[in-house]
Amino acid sequence: MMKFIGFVLLFFGFIVIAGSANDCDGKCMEQANTIGEMLTVISVGLIMSIAGGLILSKTGVFNE
């Protein structure tokens, strides 16, 4: 179960980081995130990814 949680955190952390700008190629800039919001989203995604990686390293996934 911990491996599953680790993989989910790692995966969704990367997805959150990839979608942090929340823009649509400049065609709807009024809906895009500000720099502060983008940095907050990146921080949350980075924390999720690190937590997932730590869980996976503690469960021994990388040693198999």
PDBQT receptor file of N, H, CA, C and O in Angstrom, charges set to zero:
ATOM      1  N   MET A   1       0.814  -1.193   0.000  1.00  0.00    +0.000 N 
ATOM      2  CA  MET A   1       0.000   0.000   0.000  1.00  0.00    +0.000 C 
ATOM      3  C   MET A   1       0.860   1.261   0.000  1.00  0.00    +0.000 C 
ATOM      4  O   MET A   1       0.536   2.244  -0.666  1.00  0.00    +0.000 OA
ATOM      5  N   MET A   2       1.969   1.225   0.759  1.00  0.00    +0.000 N 
ATOM      6  H   MET A   2       2.233   0.426   1.301  1.00  0.00    +0.000 HD
ATOM      7  CA  MET A   2       2.843   2.393   0.791  1.00  0.00    +0.000 C 
ATOM      8  C   MET A   2       3.501   2.636  -0.566  1.00  0.00    +0.000 C 
ATOM      9  O   MET A   2       3.736   3.784  -0.944  1.00  0.00    +0.000 OA
ATOM     10  N   LYS A   3       3.798   1.566  -1.297  1.00  0.00    +0.000 N 
ATOM     11  H   LYS A   3       3.607   0.633  -0.989  1.00  0.00    +0.000 HD
ATOM     12  CA  LYS A   3       4.372   1.736  -2.632  1.00  0.00    +0.000 C 
ATOM     13  C   LYS A   3       3.383   2.445  -3.548  1.00  0.00    +0.000 C 
ATOM     14  O   LYS A   3       3.765   3.316  -4.329  1.00  0.00    +0.000 OA
ATOM     15  N   PHE A   4       2.111   2.069  -3.450  1.00  0.00    +0.000 N 
ATOM     16  H   PHE A   4       1.800   1.361  -2.816  1.00  0.00    +0.000 HD
ATOM     17  CA  PHE A   4       1.071   2.696  -4.275  1.00  0.00    +0.000 C 
ATOM     18  C   PHE A   4       0.960   4.184  -3.942  1.00  0.00    +0.000 C 
ATOM     19  O   PHE A   4       0.893   5.020  -4.843  1.00  0.00    +0.000 OA
ATOM     20  N   ILE A   5       0.939   4.515  -2.653  1.00  0.00    +0.000 N 
ATOM     21  H   ILE A   5       0.993   3.837  -1.920  1.00  0.00    +0.000 HD
ATOM     22  CA  ILE A   5       0.852   5.914  -2.240  1.00  0.00    +0.000 C 
ATOM     23  C   ILE A   5       2.075   6.690  -2.733  1.00  0.00    +0.000 C 
ATOM     24  O   ILE A   5       1.950   7.825  -3.192  1.00  0.00    +0.000 OA
ATOM     25  N   GLY A   6       3.246   6.079  -2.636  1.00  0.00    +0.000 N 
ATOM     26  H   GLY A   6       3.347   5.157  -2.262  1.00  0.00    +0.000 HD
ATOM     27  CA  GLY A   6       4.464   6.729  -3.119  1.00  0.00    +0.000 C 
ATOM     28  C   GLY A   6       4.419   7.003  -4.610  1.00  0.00    +0.000 C 
ATOM     29  O   GLY A   6       4.778   8.092  -5.058  1.00  0.00    +0.000 OA
ATOM     30  N   PHE A   7       3.973   6.008  -5.387  1.00  0.00    +0.000 N 
ATOM     31  H   PHE A   7       3.680   5.123  -5.023  1.00  0.00    +0.000 HD
ATOM     32  CA  PHE A   7       3.873   6.199  -6.838  1.00  0.00    +0.000 C 
ATOM     33  C   PHE A   7       2.844   7.271  -7.188  1.00  0.00    +0.000 C 
ATOM     34  O   PHE A   7       3.071   8.080  -8.087  1.00  0.00    +0.000 OA
ATOM     35  N   VAL A   8       1.718   7.280  -6.485  1.00  0.00    +0.000 N 
ATOM     36  H   VAL A   8       1.533   6.623  -5.754  1.00  0.00    +0.000 HD
ATOM     37  CA  VAL A   8       0.683   8.280  -6.756  1.00  0.00    +0.000 C 
ATOM     38  C   VAL A   8       1.200   9.680  -6.442  1.00  0.00    +0.000 C 
ATOM     39  O   VAL A   8       1.010  10.600  -7.238  1.00  0.00    +0.000 OA
ATOM     40  N   LEU A   9       1.847   9.853  -5.300  1.00  0.00    +0.000 N 
ATOM     41  H   LEU A   9       2.001   9.106  -4.653  1.00  0.00    +0.000 HD
ATOM     42  CA  LEU A   9       2.401  11.163  -4.957  1.00  0.00    +0.000 C 
ATOM     43  C   LEU A   9       3.449  11.614  -5.966  1.00  0.00    +0.000 C 
ATOM     44  O   LEU A   9       3.459  12.772  -6.382  1.00  0.00    +0.000 OA
ATOM     45  N   LEU A  10       4.318  10.707  -6.354  1.00  0.00    +0.000 N 
ATOM     46  H   LEU A  10       4.310   9.766  -6.016  1.00  0.00    +0.000 HD
ATOM     47  CA  LEU A  10       5.357  11.042  -7.321  1.00  0.00    +0.000 C 
ATOM     48  C   LEU A  10       4.743  11.431  -8.668  1.00  0.00    +0.000 C 
ATOM     49  O   LEU A  10       5.134  12.439  -9.257  1.00  0.00    +0.000 OA
ATOM     50  N   PHE A  11       3.801  10.651  -9.151  1.00  0.00    +0.000 N 
ATOM     51  H   PHE A  11       3.484   9.832  -8.672  1.00  0.00    +0.000 HD
ATOM     52  CA  PHE A  11       3.169  10.905 -10.446  1.00  0.00    +0.000 C 
ATOM     53  C   PHE A  11       2.397  12.225 -10.441  1.00  0.00    +0.000 C 
ATOM     54  O   PHE A  11       2.586  13.066 -11.320  1.00  0.00    +0.000 OA
ATOM     55  N   PHE A  12       1.527  12.399  -9.443  1.00  0.00    +0.000 N 
ATOM     56  H   PHE A  12       1.373  11.716  -8.729  1.00  0.00    +0.000 HD
ATOM     57  CA  PHE A  12       0.723  13.612  -9.415  1.00  0.00    +0.000 C 
ATOM     58  C   PHE A  12       1.566  14.845  -9.100  1.00  0.00    +0.000 C 
ATOM     59  O   PHE A  12       1.214  15.951  -9.510  1.00  0.00    +0.000 OA
ATOM     60  N   GLY A  13       2.660  14.673  -8.389  1.00  0.00    +0.000 N 
ATOM     61  H   GLY A  13       2.946  13.775  -8.056  1.00  0.00    +0.000 HD
ATOM     62  CA  GLY A  13       3.572  15.795  -8.172  1.00  0.00    +0.000 C 
ATOM     63  C   GLY A  13       4.153  16.297  -9.476  1.00  0.00    +0.000 C 
ATOM     64  O   GLY A  13       4.234  17.505  -9.699  1.00  0.00    +0.000 OA
ATOM     65  N   PHE A  14       4.561  15.371 -10.344  1.00  0.00    +0.000 N 
ATOM     66  H   PHE A  14       4.495  14.390 -10.162  1.00  0.00    +0.000 HD
ATOM     67  CA  PHE A  14       5.078  15.772 -11.654  1.00  0.00    +0.000 C 
ATOM     68  C   PHE A  14       3.997  16.417 -12.517  1.00  0.00    +0.000 C 
ATOM     69  O   PHE A  14       4.270  17.379 -13.235  1.00  0.00    +0.000 OA
ATOM     70  N   ILE A  15       2.775  15.896 -12.452  1.00  0.00    +0.000 N 
ATOM     71  H   ILE A  15       2.553  15.115 -11.868  1.00  0.00    +0.000 HD
ATOM     72  CA  ILE A  15       1.672  16.473 -13.222  1.00  0.00    +0.000 C 
ATOM     73  C   ILE A  15       1.368  17.892 -12.741  1.00  0.00    +0.000 C 
ATOM     74  O   ILE A  15       1.126  18.787 -13.552  1.00  0.00    +0.000 OA
ATOM     75  N   VAL A  16       1.379  18.097 -11.420  1.00  0.00    +0.000 N 
ATOM     76  H   VAL A  16       1.576  17.371 -10.761  1.00  0.00    +0.000 HD
ATOM     77  CA  VAL A  16       1.121  19.428 -10.859  1.00  0.00    +0.000 C 
ATOM     78  C   VAL A  16       2.203  20.402 -11.298  1.00  0.00    +0.000 C 
ATOM     79  O   VAL A  16       1.899  21.538 -11.662  1.00  0.00    +0.000 OA
ATOM     80  N   ILE A  17       3.455  19.975 -11.270  1.00  0.00    +0.000 N 
ATOM     81  H   ILE A  17       3.701  19.052 -10.974  1.00  0.00    +0.000 HD
ATOM     82  CA  ILE A  17       4.553  20.855 -11.694  1.00  0.00    +0.000 C 
ATOM     83  C   ILE A  17       4.413  21.190 -13.181  1.00  0.00    +0.000 C 
ATOM     84  O   ILE A  17       4.629  22.334 -13.581  1.00  0.00    +0.000 OA
ATOM     85  N   ALA A  18       4.058  20.212 -13.988  1.00  0.00    +0.000 N 
ATOM     86  H   ALA A  18       3.882  19.283 -13.663  1.00  0.00    +0.000 HD
ATOM     87  CA  ALA A  18       3.936  20.447 -15.431  1.00  0.00    +0.000 C 
ATOM     88  C   ALA A  18       2.792  21.406 -15.751  1.00  0.00    +0.000 C 
ATOM     89  O   ALA A  18       2.882  22.168 -16.713  1.00  0.00    +0.000 OA
ATOM     90  N   GLY A  19       1.737  21.382 -14.976  1.00  0.00    +0.000 N 
ATOM     91  H   GLY A  19       1.663  20.763 -14.195  1.00  0.00    +0.000 HD
ATOM     92  CA  GLY A  19       0.590  22.245 -15.249  1.00  0.00    +0.000 C 
ATOM     93  C   GLY A  19       0.555  23.492 -14.405  1.00  0.00    +0.000 C 
ATOM     94  O   GLY A  19      -0.505  24.102 -14.259  1.00  0.00    +0.000 OA
ATOM     95  N   SER A  20       1.675  23.892 -13.846  1.00  0.00    +0.000 N 
ATOM     96  H   SER A  20       2.536  23.397 -13.965  1.00  0.00    +0.000 HD
ATOM     97  CA  SER A  20       1.687  24.994 -12.875  1.00  0.00    +0.000 C 
ATOM     98  C   SER A  20       1.353  26.357 -13.474  1.00  0.00    +0.000 C 
ATOM     99  O   SER A  20       0.827  27.212 -12.762  1.00  0.00    +0.000 OA
ATOM    100  N   ALA A  21       1.631  26.588 -14.729  1.00  0.00    +0.000 N 
ATOM    101  H   ALA A  21       2.057  25.893 -15.308  1.00  0.00    +0.000 HD
ATOM    102  CA  ALA A  21       1.394  27.913 -15.313  1.00  0.00    +0.000 C 
ATOM    103  C   ALA A  21      -0.088  28.171 -15.563  1.00  0.00    +0.000 C 
ATOM    104  O   ALA A  21      -0.532  29.317 -15.489  1.00  0.00    +0.000 OA
ATOM    105  N   ASN A  22      -0.854  27.134 -15.856  1.00  0.00    +0.000 N 
ATOM    106  H   ASN A  22      -0.493  26.204 -15.917  1.00  0.00    +0.000 HD
ATOM    107  CA  ASN A  22      -2.302  27.229 -16.073  1.00  0.00    +0.000 C 
ATOM    108  C   ASN A  22      -2.639  28.225 -17.182  1.00  0.00    +0.000 C 
ATOM    109  O   ASN A  22      -3.590  28.997 -17.061  1.00  0.00    +0.000 OA
ATOM    110  N   ASP A  23      -1.874  28.205 -18.237  1.00  0.00    +0.000 N 
ATOM    111  H   ASP A  23      -1.101  27.577 -18.335  1.00  0.00    +0.000 HD
ATOM    112  CA  ASP A  23      -2.168  29.105 -19.341  1.00  0.00    +0.000 C 
ATOM    113  C   ASP A  23      -2.620  28.297 -20.560  1.00  0.00    +0.000 C 
ATOM    114  O   ASP A  23      -2.593  27.067 -20.561  1.00  0.00    +0.000 OA
ATOM    115  N   CYS A  24      -3.031  29.019 -21.580  1.00  0.00    +0.000 N 
ATOM    116  H   CYS A  24      -3.054  30.019 -21.580  1.00  0.00    +0.000 HD
ATOM    117  CA  CYS A  24      -3.478  28.344 -22.809  1.00  0.00    +0.000 C 
ATOM    118  C   CYS A  24      -2.866  29.040 -24.016  1.00  0.00    +0.000 C 
ATOM    119  O   CYS A  24      -3.577  29.582 -24.862  1.00  0.00    +0.000 OA
ATOM    120  N   ASP A  25      -1.553  29.018 -24.085  1.00  0.00    +0.000 N 
ATOM    121  H   ASP A  25      -0.975  28.577 -23.398  1.00  0.00    +0.000 HD
ATOM    122  CA  ASP A  25      -0.784  29.547 -25.218  1.00  0.00    +0.000 C 
ATOM    123  C   ASP A  25      -1.022  31.034 -25.473  1.00  0.00    +0.000 C 
ATOM    124  O   ASP A  25      -0.952  31.481 -26.618  1.00  0.00    +0.000 OA
ATOM    125  N   GLY A  26      -1.301  31.800 -24.430  1.00  0.00    +0.000 N 
ATOM    126  H   GLY A  26      -1.358  31.437 -23.500  1.00  0.00    +0.000 HD
ATOM    127  CA  GLY A  26      -1.450  33.240 -24.568  1.00  0.00    +0.000 C 
ATOM    128  C   GLY A  26      -2.794  33.706 -25.073  1.00  0.00    +0.000 C 
ATOM    129  O   GLY A  26      -3.018  34.911 -25.187  1.00  0.00    +0.000 OA
ATOM    130  N   LYS A  27      -3.707  32.782 -25.383  1.00  0.00    +0.000 N 
ATOM    131  H   LYS A  27      -3.525  31.804 -25.290  1.00  0.00    +0.000 HD
ATOM    132  CA  LYS A  27      -5.008  33.167 -25.922  1.00  0.00    +0.000 C 
ATOM    133  C   LYS A  27      -6.002  33.551 -24.825  1.00  0.00    +0.000 C 
ATOM    134  O   LYS A  27      -7.037  34.151 -25.115  1.00  0.00    +0.000 OA
ATOM    135  N   CYS A  28      -5.701  33.216 -23.582  1.00  0.00    +0.000 N 
ATOM    136  H   CYS A  28      -4.860  32.729 -23.347  1.00  0.00    +0.000 HD
ATOM    137  CA  CYS A  28      -6.612  33.564 -22.472  1.00  0.00    +0.000 C 
ATOM    138  C   CYS A  28      -5.784  33.968 -21.260  1.00  0.00    +0.000 C 
ATOM    139  O   CYS A  28      -5.879  33.332 -20.210  1.00  0.00    +0.000 OA
ATOM    140  N   MET A  29      -4.993  34.993 -21.383  1.00  0.00    +0.000 N 
ATOM    141  H   MET A  29      -4.916  35.510 -22.236  1.00  0.00    +0.000 HD
ATOM    142  CA  MET A  29      -4.088  35.408 -20.326  1.00  0.00    +0.000 C 
ATOM    143  C   MET A  29      -4.818  35.881 -19.072  1.00  0.00    +0.000 C 
ATOM    144  O   MET A  29      -4.234  35.897 -17.989  1.00  0.00    +0.000 OA
ATOM    145  N   GLU A  30      -6.082  36.264 -19.205  1.00  0.00    +0.000 N 
ATOM    146  H   GLU A  30      -6.556  36.251 -20.086  1.00  0.00    +0.000 HD
ATOM    147  CA  GLU A  30      -6.812  36.711 -18.023  1.00  0.00    +0.000 C 
ATOM    148  C   GLU A  30      -7.093  35.557 -17.066  1.00  0.00    +0.000 C 
ATOM    149  O   GLU A  30      -7.425  35.789 -15.903  1.00  0.00    +0.000 OA
ATOM    150  N   GLN A  31      -6.965  34.317 -17.539  1.00  0.00    +0.000 N 
ATOM    151  H   GLN A  31      -6.696  34.128 -18.483  1.00  0.00    +0.000 HD
ATOM    152  CA  GLN A  31      -7.186  33.155 -16.686  1.00  0.00    +0.000 C 
ATOM    153  C   GLN A  31      -5.878  32.518 -16.195  1.00  0.00    +0.000 C 
ATOM    154  O   GLN A  31      -5.910  31.564 -15.419  1.00  0.00    +0.000 OA
ATOM    155  N   ALA A  32      -4.757  33.031 -16.634  1.00  0.00    +0.000 N 
ATOM    156  H   ALA A  32      -4.732  33.807 -17.265  1.00  0.00    +0.000 HD
ATOM    157  CA  ALA A  32      -3.467  32.451 -16.251  1.00  0.00    +0.000 C 
ATOM    158  C   ALA A  32      -3.127  32.807 -14.802  1.00  0.00    +0.000 C 
ATOM    159  O   ALA A  32      -3.603  33.810 -14.269  1.00  0.00    +0.000 OA
ATOM    160  N   ASN A  33      -2.294  31.969 -14.175  1.00  0.00    +0.000 N 
ATOM    161  H   ASN A  33      -1.907  31.155 -14.608  1.00  0.00    +0.000 HD
ATOM    162  CA  ASN A  33      -1.861  32.213 -12.803  1.00  0.00    +0.000 C 
ATOM    163  C   ASN A  33      -0.842  33.343 -12.754  1.00  0.00    +0.000 C 
ATOM    164  O   ASN A  33      -0.113  33.582 -13.717  1.00  0.00    +0.000 OA
ATOM    165  N   THR A  34      -0.804  34.027 -11.626  1.00  0.00    +0.000 N 
ATOM    166  H   THR A  34      -1.396  33.832 -10.844  1.00  0.00    +0.000 HD
ATOM    167  CA  THR A  34       0.251  35.015 -11.405  1.00  0.00    +0.000 C 
ATOM    168  C   THR A  34       1.537  34.263 -11.046  1.00  0.00    +0.000 C 
ATOM    169  O   THR A  34       1.516  33.049 -10.840  1.00  0.00    +0.000 OA
ATOM    170  N   ILE A  35       2.649  34.987 -10.972  1.00  0.00    +0.000 N 
ATOM    171  H   ILE A  35       2.666  35.973 -11.140  1.00  0.00    +0.000 HD
ATOM    172  CA  ILE A  35       3.926  34.351 -10.634  1.00  0.00    +0.000 C 
ATOM    173  C   ILE A  35       3.869  33.738  -9.241  1.00  0.00    +0.000 C 
ATOM    174  O   ILE A  35       4.368  32.634  -9.024  1.00  0.00    +0.000 OA
ATOM    175  N   GLY A  36       3.263  34.449  -8.299  1.00  0.00    +0.000 N 
ATOM    176  H   GLY A  36       2.858  35.346  -8.474  1.00  0.00    +0.000 HD
ATOM    177  CA  GLY A  36       3.149  33.928  -6.937  1.00  0.00    +0.000 C 
ATOM    178  C   GLY A  36       2.336  32.648  -6.867  1.00  0.00    +0.000 C 
ATOM    179  O   GLY A  36       2.716  31.701  -6.178  1.00  0.00    +0.000 OA
ATOM    180  N   GLU A  37       1.208  32.619  -7.585  1.00  0.00    +0.000 N 
ATOM    181  H   GLU A  37       0.899  33.388  -8.144  1.00  0.00    +0.000 HD
ATOM    182  CA  GLU A  37       0.389  31.406  -7.617  1.00  0.00    +0.000 C 
ATOM    183  C   GLU A  37       1.134  30.259  -8.275  1.00  0.00    +0.000 C 
ATOM    184  O   GLU A  37       1.051  29.114  -7.830  1.00  0.00    +0.000 OA
ATOM    185  N   MET A  38       1.871  30.576  -9.347  1.00  0.00    +0.000 N 
ATOM    186  H   MET A  38       1.939  31.506  -9.708  1.00  0.00    +0.000 HD
ATOM    187  CA  MET A  38       2.614  29.538 -10.043  1.00  0.00    +0.000 C 
ATOM    188  C   MET A  38       3.706  28.951  -9.147  1.00  0.00    +0.000 C 
ATOM    189  O   MET A  38       3.903  27.736  -9.136  1.00  0.00    +0.000 OA
ATOM    190  N   LEU A  39       4.415  29.794  -8.398  1.00  0.00    +0.000 N 
ATOM    191  H   LEU A  39       4.255  30.782  -8.406  1.00  0.00    +0.000 HD
ATOM    192  CA  LEU A  39       5.452  29.306  -7.493  1.00  0.00    +0.000 C 
ATOM    193  C   LEU A  39       4.858  28.478  -6.364  1.00  0.00    +0.000 C 
ATOM    194  O   LEU A  39       5.475  27.514  -5.911  1.00  0.00    +0.000 OA
ATOM    195  N   THR A  40       3.666  28.844  -5.906  1.00  0.00    +0.000 N 
ATOM    196  H   THR A  40       3.165  29.627  -6.274  1.00  0.00    +0.000 HD
ATOM    197  CA  THR A  40       2.992  28.058  -4.870  1.00  0.00    +0.000 C 
ATOM    198  C   THR A  40       2.634  26.678  -5.392  1.00  0.00    +0.000 C 
ATOM    199  O   THR A  40       2.846  25.678  -4.706  1.00  0.00    +0.000 OA
ATOM    200  N   VAL A  41       2.093  26.616  -6.602  1.00  0.00    +0.000 N 
ATOM    201  H   VAL A  41       1.921  27.428  -7.160  1.00  0.00    +0.000 HD
ATOM    202  CA  VAL A  41       1.724  25.330  -7.195  1.00  0.00    +0.000 C 
ATOM    203  C   VAL A  41       2.965  24.476  -7.436  1.00  0.00    +0.000 C 
ATOM    204  O   VAL A  41       2.942  23.268  -7.200  1.00  0.00    +0.000 OA
ATOM    205  N   ILE A  42       4.043  25.091  -7.903  1.00  0.00    +0.000 N 
ATOM    206  H   ILE A  42       4.062  26.073  -8.095  1.00  0.00    +0.000 HD
ATOM    207  CA  ILE A  42       5.292  24.359  -8.116  1.00  0.00    +0.000 C 
ATOM    208  C   ILE A  42       5.814  23.807  -6.797  1.00  0.00    +0.000 C 
ATOM    209  O   ILE A  42       6.288  22.672  -6.738  1.00  0.00    +0.000 OA
ATOM    210  N   SER A  43       5.727  24.609  -5.741  1.00  0.00    +0.000 N 
ATOM    211  H   SER A  43       5.342  25.531  -5.789  1.00  0.00    +0.000 HD
ATOM    212  CA  SER A  43       6.197  24.151  -4.422  1.00  0.00    +0.000 C 
ATOM    213  C   SER A  43       5.394  22.948  -3.937  1.00  0.00    +0.000 C 
ATOM    214  O   SER A  43       5.963  21.983  -3.426  1.00  0.00    +0.000 OA
ATOM    215  N   VAL A  44       4.089  23.005  -4.095  1.00  0.00    +0.000 N 
ATOM    216  H   VAL A  44       3.627  23.789  -4.510  1.00  0.00    +0.000 HD
ATOM    217  CA  VAL A  44       3.240  21.875  -3.683  1.00  0.00    +0.000 C 
ATOM    218  C   VAL A  44       3.598  20.632  -4.492  1.00  0.00    +0.000 C 
ATOM    219  O   VAL A  44       3.725  19.545  -3.928  1.00  0.00    +0.000 OA
ATOM    220  N   GLY A  45       3.762  20.776  -5.804  1.00  0.00    +0.000 N 
ATOM    221  H   GLY A  45       3.659  21.659  -6.263  1.00  0.00    +0.000 HD
ATOM    222  CA  GLY A  45       4.128  19.642  -6.647  1.00  0.00    +0.000 C 
ATOM    223  C   GLY A  45       5.493  19.080  -6.294  1.00  0.00    +0.000 C 
ATOM    224  O   GLY A  45       5.691  17.866  -6.315  1.00  0.00    +0.000 OA
ATOM    225  N   LEU A  46       6.430  19.949  -5.972  1.00  0.00    +0.000 N 
ATOM    226  H   LEU A  46       6.270  20.936  -5.956  1.00  0.00    +0.000 HD
ATOM    227  CA  LEU A  46       7.769  19.503  -5.597  1.00  0.00    +0.000 C 
ATOM    228  C   LEU A  46       7.743  18.752  -4.269  1.00  0.00    +0.000 C 
ATOM    229  O   LEU A  46       8.419  17.735  -4.118  1.00  0.00    +0.000 OA
ATOM    230  N   ILE A  47       6.972  19.245  -3.316  1.00  0.00    +0.000 N 
ATOM    231  H   ILE A  47       6.422  20.071  -3.439  1.00  0.00    +0.000 HD
ATOM    232  CA  ILE A  47       6.848  18.567  -2.032  1.00  0.00    +0.000 C 
ATOM    233  C   ILE A  47       6.189  17.202  -2.211  1.00  0.00    +0.000 C 
ATOM    234  O   ILE A  47       6.603  16.225  -1.588  1.00  0.00    +0.000 OA
ATOM    235  N   MET A  48       5.158  17.134  -3.065  1.00  0.00    +0.000 N 
ATOM    236  H   MET A  48       4.822  17.928  -3.571  1.00  0.00    +0.000 HD
ATOM    237  CA  MET A  48       4.509  15.847  -3.331  1.00  0.00    +0.000 C 
ATOM    238  C   MET A  48       5.493  14.864  -3.957  1.00  0.00    +0.000 C 
ATOM    239  O   MET A  48       5.542  13.697  -3.567  1.00  0.00    +0.000 OA
ATOM    240  N   SER A  49       6.274  15.332  -4.924  1.00  0.00    +0.000 N 
ATOM    241  H   SER A  49       6.234  16.280  -5.241  1.00  0.00    +0.000 HD
ATOM    242  CA  SER A  49       7.229  14.458  -5.600  1.00  0.00    +0.000 C 
ATOM    243  C   SER A  49       8.318  13.976  -4.646  1.00  0.00    +0.000 C 
ATOM    244  O   SER A  49       8.695  12.804  -4.667  1.00  0.00    +0.000 OA
ATOM    245  N   ILE A  50       8.814  14.870  -3.819  1.00  0.00    +0.000 N 
ATOM    246  H   ILE A  50       8.507  15.822  -3.801  1.00  0.00    +0.000 HD
ATOM    247  CA  ILE A  50       9.851  14.486  -2.857  1.00  0.00    +0.000 C 
ATOM    248  C   ILE A  50       9.294  13.495  -1.849  1.00  0.00    +0.000 C 
ATOM    249  O   ILE A  50       9.952  12.510  -1.515  1.00  0.00    +0.000 OA
ATOM    250  N   ALA A  51       8.080  13.752  -1.359  1.00  0.00    +0.000 N 
ATOM    251  H   ALA A  51       7.545  14.552  -1.631  1.00  0.00    +0.000 HD
ATOM    252  CA  ALA A  51       7.466  12.831  -0.397  1.00  0.00    +0.000 C 
ATOM    253  C   ALA A  51       7.254  11.455  -1.019  1.00  0.00    +0.000 C 
ATOM    254  O   ALA A  51       7.519  10.437  -0.381  1.00  0.00    +0.000 OA
ATOM    255  N   GLY A  52       6.779  11.421  -2.258  1.00  0.00    +0.000 N 
ATOM    256  H   GLY A  52       6.564  12.248  -2.777  1.00  0.00    +0.000 HD
ATOM    257  CA  GLY A  52       6.596  10.143  -2.944  1.00  0.00    +0.000 C 
ATOM    258  C   GLY A  52       7.909   9.419  -3.159  1.00  0.00    +0.000 C 
ATOM    259  O   GLY A  52       7.987   8.202  -2.990  1.00  0.00    +0.000 OA
ATOM    260  N   GLY A  53       8.947  10.165  -3.533  1.00  0.00    +0.000 N 
ATOM    261  H   GLY A  53       8.883  11.154  -3.670  1.00  0.00    +0.000 HD
ATOM    262  CA  GLY A  53      10.260   9.551  -3.715  1.00  0.00    +0.000 C 
ATOM    263  C   GLY A  53      10.843   9.008  -2.422  1.00  0.00    +0.000 C 
ATOM    264  O   GLY A  53      11.459   7.943  -2.407  1.00  0.00    +0.000 OA
ATOM    265  N   LEU A  54      10.644   9.751  -1.332  1.00  0.00    +0.000 N 
ATOM    266  H   LEU A  54      10.143  10.616  -1.345  1.00  0.00    +0.000 HD
ATOM    267  CA  LEU A  54      11.126   9.268  -0.035  1.00  0.00    +0.000 C 
ATOM    268  C   LEU A  54      10.381   8.008   0.399  1.00  0.00    +0.000 C 
ATOM    269  O   LEU A  54      10.988   7.067   0.911  1.00  0.00    +0.000 OA
ATOM    270  N   ILE A  55       9.073   7.993   0.194  1.00  0.00    +0.000 N 
ATOM    271  H   ILE A  55       8.580   8.757  -0.223  1.00  0.00    +0.000 HD
ATOM    272  CA  ILE A  55       8.298   6.797   0.540  1.00  0.00    +0.000 C 
ATOM    273  C   ILE A  55       8.782   5.603  -0.268  1.00  0.00    +0.000 C 
ATOM    274  O   ILE A  55       8.947   4.506   0.266  1.00  0.00    +0.000 OA
ATOM    275  N   LEU A  56       9.009   5.822  -1.554  1.00  0.00    +0.000 N 
ATOM    276  H   LEU A  56       8.875   6.713  -1.988  1.00  0.00    +0.000 HD
ATOM    277  CA  LEU A  56       9.464   4.719  -2.405  1.00  0.00    +0.000 C 
ATOM    278  C   LEU A  56      10.866   4.264  -2.034  1.00  0.00    +0.000 C 
ATOM    279  O   LEU A  56      11.163   3.071  -2.093  1.00  0.00    +0.000 OA
ATOM    280  N   SER A  57      11.724   5.187  -1.658  1.00  0.00    +0.000 N 
ATOM    281  H   SER A  57      11.483   6.157  -1.610  1.00  0.00    +0.000 HD
ATOM    282  CA  SER A  57      13.076   4.779  -1.274  1.00  0.00    +0.000 C 
ATOM    283  C   SER A  57      13.069   4.022   0.052  1.00  0.00    +0.000 C 
ATOM    284  O   SER A  57      13.862   3.099   0.238  1.00  0.00    +0.000 OA
ATOM    285  N   LYS A  58      12.191   4.399   0.970  1.00  0.00    +0.000 N 
ATOM    286  H   LYS A  58      11.547   5.149   0.819  1.00  0.00    +0.000 HD
ATOM    287  CA  LYS A  58      12.112   3.706   2.257  1.00  0.00    +0.000 C 
ATOM    288  C   LYS A  58      11.480   2.322   2.130  1.00  0.00    +0.000 C 
ATOM    289  O   LYS A  58      11.785   1.431   2.923  1.00  0.00    +0.000 OA
ATOM    290  N   THR A  59      10.603   2.132   1.143  1.00  0.00    +0.000 N 
ATOM    291  H   THR A  59      10.356   2.855   0.499  1.00  0.00    +0.000 HD
ATOM    292  CA  THR A  59       9.987   0.820   0.959  1.00  0.00    +0.000 C 
ATOM    293  C   THR A  59      10.876  -0.109   0.131  1.00  0.00    +0.000 C 
ATOM    294  O   THR A  59      10.568  -1.294  -0.001  1.00  0.00    +0.000 OA
ATOM    295  N   GLY A  60      11.964   0.403  -0.424  1.00  0.00    +0.000 N 
ATOM    296  H   GLY A  60      12.214   1.365  -0.317  1.00  0.00    +0.000 HD
ATOM    297  CA  GLY A  60      12.918  -0.440  -1.133  1.00  0.00    +0.000 C 
ATOM    298  C   GLY A  60      12.609  -0.668  -2.606  1.00  0.00    +0.000 C 
ATOM    299  O   GLY A  60      13.109  -1.622  -3.202  1.00  0.00    +0.000 OA
ATOM    300  N   VAL A  61      11.796   0.191  -3.194  1.00  0.00    +0.000 N 
ATOM    301  H   VAL A  61      11.390   0.966  -2.709  1.00  0.00    +0.000 HD
ATOM    302  CA  VAL A  61      11.458   0.021  -4.609  1.00  0.00    +0.000 C 
ATOM    303  C   VAL A  61      12.687   0.195  -5.497  1.00  0.00    +0.000 C 
ATOM    304  O   VAL A  61      12.839  -0.509  -6.496  1.00  0.00    +0.000 OA
ATOM    305  N   PHE A  62      13.551   1.121  -5.137  1.00  0.00    +0.000 N 
ATOM    306  H   PHE A  62      13.427   1.692  -4.326  1.00  0.00    +0.000 HD
ATOM    307  CA  PHE A  62      14.709   1.409  -5.979  1.00  0.00    +0.000 C 
ATOM    308  C   PHE A  62      15.823   0.369  -5.788  1.00  0.00    +0.000 C 
ATOM    309  O   PHE A  62      16.780   0.351  -6.562  1.00  0.00    +0.000 OA
ATOM    310  N   ASN A  63      15.716  -0.482  -4.788  1.00  0.00    +0.000 N 
ATOM    311  H   ASN A  63      14.938  -0.468  -4.159  1.00  0.00    +0.000 HD
ATOM    312  CA  ASN A  63      16.731  -1.504  -4.524  1.00  0.00    +0.000 C 
ATOM    313  C   ASN A  63      16.410  -2.847  -5.166  1.00  0.00    +0.000 C 
ATOM    314  O   ASN A  63      17.224  -3.769  -5.120  1.00  0.00    +0.000 OA
ATOM    315  N   GLU A  64      15.239  -2.958  -5.758  1.00  0.00    +0.000 N 
ATOM    316  H   GLU A  64      14.578  -2.209  -5.795  1.00  0.00    +0.000 HD
ATOM    317  CA  GLU A  64      14.824  -4.251  -6.349  1.00  0.00    +0.000 C 
ATOM    318  C   GLU A  64      15.450  -4.483  -7.687  1.00  0.00    +0.000 C 
ATOM    319  O   GLU A  64      15.206  -5.515  -8.312  1.00  0.00    +0.000 OA
TER     320      GLU A  64
